[in-house]
Amino acid sequence: MSADLRQLQKEVYQNKIDKGFNTTDVAMEFCRAHEELSEAFKKYNAKEDGVPEEMADVAIFLLGMAEMLNFDLEKEIVRKVAINKKRKYEKINGAWIRVATTEDP
């Protein structure tokens, strides 16, 4: 099954409205998304079940925030993936460092 992120974004936001959840305090949503990501890491690090569900919670928060901020997250992800594909990296002193993109002179 394939997901239409734009449609999910609208559904997530509508659920927030229907349930009386926050739809105005963006800073709080950033904090809640961070909290969910931390919960996913904690479960991953402890080798506990539930990592996929916690990561889904992170994605849900991101989709809701995108709708709150009035932009299409799916479009932005596609755009950013295309940018990342064009970047060049080199391993310098054991770390991967971005050295250029194909658009760079």
N, C-alpha and C positions, 0 to 999 in steps of 0.2 A: 504494500500500500504506500502510495506517495502522498506527501502532505503539501498542501498549498499554504505556505507560511503567511501570506497576506491574509488569507481567510482565517487561519488560526489566530493571527494577531487581532482581528476583529472579534473573534469568538472569545478570546481571553479577556479583552476589554469589556465586552458585553457581560461576561460572567462577573467581572469586578463590579459592574453597575448593579447587576441583579442581586448580588450577595451583599452589597453595601460596603465593598472594600474600597480602599484608597484609590482615587483617580486624579488627585491633584498634587500630592506631595512627592515630587520626583526624587528628591534627596532621600526620602524614606525608602522608596523603591530600590534605589541603588544599594542602600544598606541591607535591605531584605534579600536582594539578589546575591550580595556578598555573603550573607549569612547562609543561604542555601548552598553556595559554592563551598563554603567552609565545612558544612555538614557533609557534603559529598566527599571532600578530601579526608575528613575524619574517618568516615566509613571505609574509604579506600585504603587509607593508611593502616587501619586496624583490621583489614581484610574481612570486613563485615558485609552482609548483604545490604542492598538498598542504594548502591551508588547510582544505578540508572535512574531511579525515581528522583533522587536528589538533583541529578543533572537535568532531568525533565523540569523540575521546579525552577531551576536557574533559567532555562529556556523560556518558561512561561512568564517569569518576571521580565525577561528581556523583551518578549513580544508585547507584553502589557505596557512597558515603558515606551516602546517605539510608538505604540498607538497614542499614548498620552502626549508624546512629543511630536506627533503628527508626521512620522516618516515611515516608509516602507522598509522594514528590516530585511526582508528577502532580497529586495533590490540592492540594498547596501552590502549584504553578504556576497552576492554575485559579483558586484563591482570590486569589492575588496579581494576576493579570491583571484580575480583576473589581474589585479595589481600585484598580488603576492607571487603569482606565477612568473611574472616578468622580472622579479628581483633576483639579483646575483649575490651569492654569499661565498665567503672564503673562511676556512678554518685558520684562525690566527691565535697562537698561544693556547690552543685547545678549545677555543670558543668560536662558534659560528658568528661571523660579523657581516652585516649587509654592506656590500661595497658599491653596488650600483643597481639601477633598473635599466631595462632596455631603452627607456626614454632618456636616461641620463646621458650627458654629452661625453 
